[in-house]
């Protein structure tokens, strides 16, 4: 005769088997409505294929499963898109359904004057390195960091810069790290790989950093120094606990427009992440591609000499006439989009290209793969700026051409795209016009490292180094 304990075990096994059969049947029923994808294991899905979940790995999977395929990790459905037709359907025809996160403020308050000032500082730093090996990648990252600090906080110091860079790099690493709780929520409390602990520590550091900045600006208000010199000064006028007027000098009523500190912190974070790594990564890739292609580098420099002359530096008035330089920038954005993956989450159940996409699924749009698709870009892996010349000069980088989305599309496209393009063009133009470039230690162009690191921006794995030689007939400063 079976003991009660044996009966309990049999009952538990029976209930477990029934649940497993029901769950598996439900999964199979749902999966039949999803687009194709690699087969997964029960419960964990495609967890063991995580090493392929980079922009490059997903592009390889698309060659096997098509430009719209399905993955599952734990309880999370992931839909990966690299087909322009499907992207159009998601970002244009059903844009309102795939816009779960609010539009960011990004680079709204970064001024054109700030860009010019920081580009000048970069050129000064390189002039000091003339004839010697310069860490171009690190100097470009410093340029982007200083632009962001000056725009958001009005000034910069070495201490602020060091702290700012450390916070940016730590948070960027956390955002892209694999977190089990993202896919199996009920184990989140275990913090298996320590992501939650790292995030809390980074958030505390960020709060202390930004609170210090806000307190300094509030003190300026209390001292009567209320001229809006930077983004934080502008927002302090709307801070609920800021002493001062209910009306600005321009007549705008403030009493019904109040921000909390958390609101201001969120906007500052948008500036920090939207303006630092993206700008630095794209400009560094531009220099790398030109140094790997001496013919294209010469053509860009010849255009600069013809339009600007060798007696002065480039200014913004010249940019409209630098048609080949714009082709170079567009080609860099095709091969190295600032964000290789665009992330979306539908607000409700949707049907895309005849397949079901449940609400709260993850949709990954692989912009990197779209820019290297041979069906739309002949000789797609080659750096060939001329593909954007002539009849193709009007190829839209603002989100209207769904083969080419360096700044996204729809209501969540990058609000700072115009300023970002300006910073890329002005920075690159001055680097090419003020200096001739050679590679260190007799290195050949073909030997330059082209590996990237998967992250928010897919930056170069190894910083670019090169030797600058002054090119102009006049003093740079």
C-alpha positions in Angstrom: 0.0 0.0 0.0 1.4 3.4 -1.0 2.2 5.8 1.8 0.7 9.4 1.8 4.1 10.9 0.8 4.2 8.7 -2.3 0.7 9.8 -3.2 1.7 13.5 -2.8 4.7 13.0 -5.1 2.5 11.3 -7.7 -0.1 14.0 -7.5 2.6 16.7 -7.9 4.1 14.9 -10.9 0.7 14.5 -12.5 -0.1 18.2 -12.0 3.4 19.2 -13.3 2.9 17.0 -16.4 -0.5 18.5 -17.1 0.9 22.0 -16.7 3.9 21.2 -19.0 1.6 19.8 -21.7 -0.7 22.8 -21.4 2.1 25.3 -21.5 3.9 23.5 -24.4 0.6 23.4 -26.4 0.0 27.0 -25.7 3.5 27.8 -26.8 3.2 25.8 -30.0 -0.1 27.5 -30.7 1.3 30.9 -30.2 4.5 30.1 -32.0 2.6 29.0 -35.1 1.5 32.6 -35.5 5.0 34.0 -35.0 7.5 34.5 -37.8 10.1 31.7 -38.2 13.2 31.5 -36.1 15.8 29.2 -34.6 14.2 26.3 -32.5 14.4 26.7 -28.8 14.3 24.5 -25.7 11.2 24.3 -23.4 11.0 27.1 -20.9 14.5 28.6 -21.6 13.9 29.0 -25.3 17.0 30.3 -27.2 18.9 31.2 -24.0 22.0 29.1 -25.1 22.3 31.2 -28.3 22.8 34.4 -26.5 26.3 34.8 -28.0 24.6 35.5 -31.3 22.5 38.3 -30.0 24.7 41.2 -31.2 24.1 43.3 -34.3 26.6 41.0 -36.3 25.2 37.7 -34.9 21.6 38.8 -35.6 22.5 39.7 -39.2 23.9 36.1 -39.6 20.6 34.7 -38.2 18.6 36.8 -40.6 20.4 35.1 -43.5 19.0 31.8 -42.2 15.6 32.8 -41.1 14.7 36.0 -43.1 14.4 39.7 -42.4 11.7 39.2 -39.7 12.3 36.3 -37.3 11.4 35.3 -33.7 13.5 34.4 -30.7 12.4 33.5 -27.2 14.4 33.7 -23.9 12.5 32.5 -20.9 9.2 34.2 -21.0 10.2 37.1 -23.3 9.4 37.1 -27.0 11.9 38.9 -29.2 11.2 39.9 -32.8 14.2 40.8 -34.9 13.7 43.0 -38.0 16.1 43.9 -40.8 13.7 44.0 -43.7 13.0 47.6 -44.9 9.4 46.6 -45.8 8.7 45.3 -42.3 10.5 48.2 -40.7 8.3 50.6 -42.6 5.2 48.7 -41.3 6.4 49.0 -37.7 7.9 52.5 -37.7 5.5 54.2 -40.1 2.2 52.4 -40.5 1.9 51.2 -36.9 4.2 53.8 -35.3 1.8 54.6 -32.5 1.6 51.0 -31.4 5.4 50.6 -31.2 6.3 53.6 -29.2 6.2 52.4 -25.6 9.1 54.6 -24.4 8.6 58.4 -24.6 10.5 60.6 -27.1 13.7 61.8 -25.5 14.9 65.3 -25.3 18.4 64.2 -26.3 20.6 67.0 -27.7 17.9 69.8 -27.8 20.0 72.3 -25.8 23.4 71.6 -27.3 24.2 74.8 -29.2 26.0 75.2 -32.5 28.5 77.5 -30.7 29.3 74.7 -28.3 30.2 72.4 -31.2 32.5 75.0 -32.8 34.2 75.7 -29.5 34.9 72.0 -28.7 36.1 71.3 -32.3 38.6 74.1 -31.9 39.9 72.6 -28.7 40.3 69.2 -30.5 42.3 70.8 -33.2 44.5 72.6 -30.6 45.2 69.2 -28.9 46.1 67.6 -32.2 48.4 70.5 -33.2 50.4 69.8 -30.0 50.8 66.2 -31.2 52.0 67.1 -34.7 54.5 64.6 -36.0 53.9 62.2 -33.2 51.4 59.4 -32.6 48.1 60.7 -31.3 45.3 58.7 -29.8 42.7 60.0 -32.1 39.9 57.9 -30.7 40.5 59.1 -27.1 40.7 62.8 -28.2 37.4 62.4 -30.1 35.7 60.9 -27.1 37.0 63.9 -25.1 35.5 66.2 -27.7 32.1 64.5 -27.3 32.3 64.5 -23.5 33.2 68.2 -23.4 30.3 69.1 -25.8 27.9 67.3 -23.5 29.3 68.8 -20.3 29.3 72.3 -21.7 25.7 72.0 -23.1 24.2 70.4 -20.0 26.1 72.1 -17.2 27.6 75.3 -18.8 31.2 74.6 -17.9 33.6 71.7 -17.3 36.5 70.7 -15.1 38.9 67.8 -15.1 37.2 66.4 -12.0 33.7 66.6 -13.5 35.0 65.1 -16.8 36.6 62.1 -15.1 33.5 61.4 -12.9 31.1 61.9 -15.9 33.1 59.4 -18.1 33.2 56.8 -15.4 29.4 57.0 -14.9 28.7 56.9 -18.6 30.8 53.9 -19.2 29.4 51.9 -16.2 25.8 52.6 -17.1 26.4 51.8 -20.8 27.8 48.4 -19.7 24.9 47.7 -17.4 22.3 48.6 -20.1 23.7 46.0 -22.5 24.6 43.3 -20.0 22.5 40.2 -20.0 20.1 40.2 -17.0 18.3 37.0 -16.3 15.4 39.0 -14.7 14.6 40.7 -18.0 13.5 37.3 -19.4 12.5 35.3 -16.3 11.0 38.1 -14.1 10.2 35.9 -11.0 13.9 35.3 -10.3 14.8 39.0 -10.3 15.1 39.1 -6.5 18.0 36.6 -6.7 20.1 39.1 -8.7 22.0 36.1 -10.2 24.6 38.1 -12.1 24.8 41.1 -9.9 23.2 43.6 -12.4 20.8 45.0 -9.8 23.6 45.7 -7.3 25.7 47.4 -10.0 22.7 49.5 -11.2 21.9 50.7 -7.6 25.6 51.7 -7.1 25.7 53.5 -10.5 22.4 55.3 -9.9 23.6 56.5 -6.5 26.8 57.9 -8.2 24.6 59.5 -10.9 22.2 61.0 -8.3 25.1 62.5 -6.3 26.7 63.9 -9.5 23.6 65.5 -10.9 22.3 66.7 -7.5 25.6 68.6 -7.0 25.1 70.3 -10.4 21.5 71.2 -9.6 22.4 72.6 -6.2 25.1 74.8 -7.8 22.6 76.2 -10.2 19.9 76.7 -7.6 22.5 78.7 -5.6 23.0 80.9 -8.6 19.2 81.7 -8.6 19.3 82.5 -4.9 22.1 84.9 -5.6 20.1 86.6 -8.3 22.3 85.2 -11.2 19.4 83.8 -13.3 20.7 84.3 -16.8 20.1 81.0 -18.7 23.6 80.0 -19.7 23.0 76.3 -20.1 20.3 73.6 -20.1 20.2 73.2 -16.3 19.7 77.0 -15.9 16.8 76.8 -18.2 15.2 74.0 -16.3 15.8 75.5 -12.9 13.3 78.1 -13.8 10.7 75.4 -13.7 11.9 73.5 -10.6 9.1 73.4 -8.1 11.2 74.4 -5.1 13.2 77.2 -6.8 12.8 80.6 -5.3 12.2 83.4 -7.9 9.6 84.8 -10.2 6.5 83.2 -11.7 7.3 84.8 -15.0 10.4 84.8 -17.1 11.9 87.8 -18.8 10.3 86.7 -22.1 6.8 86.6 -20.6 6.4 82.9 -20.2 4.2 82.0 -17.2 6.0 79.5 -14.9 3.6 79.0 -12.1 1.7 76.2 -13.9 4.9 74.6 -15.4 6.8 72.9 -12.7 9.5 70.2 -12.9 10.7 67.9 -10.2 14.3 67.0 -9.6 13.7 63.6 -11.1 12.3 65.3 -14.3 15.5 67.3 -14.6 17.7 64.2 -13.9 15.9 62.3 -16.6 16.5 65.1 -19.2 20.1 65.3 -18.2 20.5 61.6 -18.7 19.0 61.9 -22.2 21.7 64.5 -22.9 24.5 62.3 -21.4 23.7 59.2 -23.3 22.3 60.7 -26.5 25.3 63.0 -27.0 28.5 61.4 -25.9 29.1 57.9 -27.1 27.1 58.2 -30.3 29.0 61.3 -31.5 32.4 60.0 -30.5 31.9 56.6 -32.0 30.7 57.9 -35.4 33.5 60.4 -35.8 36.1 57.8 -34.9 34.7 55.4 -37.4 34.7 58.1 -40.1 38.5 58.7 -39.5 39.1 55.0 -39.6 37.3 54.4 -42.9 39.2 57.3 -44.5 42.6 56.2 -43.3 41.8 52.7 -44.7 40.9 54.3 -48.1 43.6 56.8 -49.1 41.9 57.6 -52.4 38.7 58.7 -50.6 40.7 60.7 -48.1 42.5 62.5 -50.8 39.3 63.3 -52.6 37.8 64.7 -49.4 40.9 66.9 -48.8 41.0 68.1 -52.4 37.4 69.2 -52.1 38.2 71.1 -48.9 41.2 72.8 -50.4 39.1 73.9 -53.4 36.1 75.2 -51.4 37.8 76.6 -48.3 41.4 77.1 -49.4 44.5 76.4 -47.3 44.6 79.8 -45.7 41.9 79.2 -43.1 39.9 76.6 -41.1 36.5 75.3 -42.0 33.4 77.1 -40.6 29.7 76.2 -40.8 29.2 78.4 -43.9 31.4 76.0 -45.9 29.5 72.8 -45.1 26.7 73.3 -47.7 29.3 73.4 -50.5 31.2 70.3 -49.3 29.2 67.8 -51.2 31.7 64.9 -51.2 32.2 65.4 -47.4 28.5 64.9 -46.9 28.7 61.7 -49.0 31.5 60.5 -46.7 29.4 61.2 -43.6 26.3 59.4 -45.1 28.4 56.4 -46.0 29.9 56.2 -42.5 26.4 56.3 -41.1 25.4 53.4 -43.4 28.2 51.2 -42.3 28.4 52.4 -38.6 25.0 53.7 -37.5 25.1 55.5 -34.1 22.8 52.8 -32.6 23.1 49.4 -34.4 19.9 48.2 -32.8 16.7 50.2 -32.4 14.6 48.8 -29.5 10.8 48.9 -29.5 7.9 47.5 -27.4 4.3 47.3 -28.7 1.6 48.8 -26.5 -0.9 46.2 -27.7 -1.1 43.0 -29.7 -0.2 43.7 -33.3 0.0 41.9 -36.6 3.1 42.6 -38.6 3.6 41.1 -42.1 0.9 38.5 -41.3 2.5 37.5 -38.0 1.4 38.1 -34.4 3.5 40.3 -32.2 2.1 40.2 -28.6 2.1 43.3 -26.4 5.2 43.8 -24.3 7.3 41.8 -26.7 10.7 43.1 -27.6 11.3 44.3 -31.1 14.9 44.7 -32.2 15.4 46.6 -35.5 18.8 45.7 -36.8 19.8 49.0 -38.5 23.4 47.7 -38.8 22.3 44.7 -40.9 20.0 46.9 -43.1 22.9 49.1 -44.0 24.9 46.1 -45.2 22.2 44.2 -47.1 23.4 43.4 -50.6 19.9 43.4 -51.9 19.7 47.2 -51.3 23.4 48.2 -51.3 25.7 46.8 -54.0 29.1 45.9 -52.7 27.6 46.6 -49.3 30.7 45.9 -47.2 32.9 48.4 -49.2 33.4 52.0 -48.0 32.2 53.9 -51.1 31.0 57.5 -50.5 30.2 58.0 -54.2 27.1 55.8 -53.8 25.4 58.9 -52.2 26.4 61.2 -55.1 24.5 62.1 -58.3 21.0 60.7 -58.4 21.4 59.3 -54.9 22.4 62.5 -53.3 18.9 63.0 -51.9 18.9 59.6 -50.0 17.1 60.6 -46.8 18.9 60.0 -43.5 16.0 61.5 -41.4 13.9 58.3 -41.4 12.1 58.5 -44.7 14.2 55.8 -46.5 13.6 52.5 -44.7 16.8 51.0 -46.1 18.8 53.5 -44.2 17.9 54.6 -40.7 21.0 56.0 -38.9 18.8 58.2 -36.7 15.7 56.0 -36.5 12.3 56.9 -37.7 8.9 57.8 -36.5 7.9 59.5 -33.3 11.0 58.0 -31.5 13.5 59.1 -34.0 16.6 61.0 -32.7 15.5 64.6 -32.0 19.2 65.7 -32.2 19.8 64.4 -35.7 20.4 67.8 -37.3 22.9 68.8 -34.6 24.5 65.4 -34.7 25.0 65.6 -38.4 26.4 69.1 -38.0 28.9 68.0 -35.3 30.0 65.1 -37.5 30.5 67.2 -40.6 32.2 70.1 -38.9 34.4 67.9 -36.8 35.5 65.6 -39.7 36.0 68.6 -42.0 38.4 70.3 -39.6 40.3 67.1 -38.9 40.8 66.5 -42.7 41.5 70.1 -43.6 43.8 71.1 -40.8 46.0 68.0 -40.9 47.5 65.4 -43.2 47.5 62.0 -41.7 49.9 59.0 -41.6 49.8 55.7 -39.8 52.2 54.9 -37.0 55.2 52.5 -37.3 54.9 51.9 -41.0 51.4 50.4 -40.7 49.5 49.8 -43.9 45.9 50.9 -44.3 44.7 47.3 -44.6 46.2 46.5 -41.2 44.0 48.9 -39.3 41.8 47.1 -36.7 38.1 47.2 -37.7 36.6 45.2 -34.8 33.8 46.7 -32.8 32.4 46.1 -29.4 28.7 45.3 -29.0 27.0 48.0 -27.0 24.7 50.9 -27.2 26.9 52.3 -30.0 29.2 49.5 -31.2 32.4 51.5 -30.8 35.8 50.5 -32.1 37.3 47.7 -30.0 40.7 49.4 -30.1 41.2 53.2 -30.1 42.4 54.7 -33.4 45.9 56.1 -33.4 47.5 58.2 -36.2 50.1 60.9 -36.8 48.8 64.4 -37.6 50.9 66.8 -39.8 49.8 70.5 -40.1 48.4 71.1 -43.5 47.3 74.8 -43.7 49.5 77.7 -44.8 48.3 79.8 -41.9 48.6 79.4 -38.1 45.8 77.3 -36.7 45.4 79.7 -33.7 
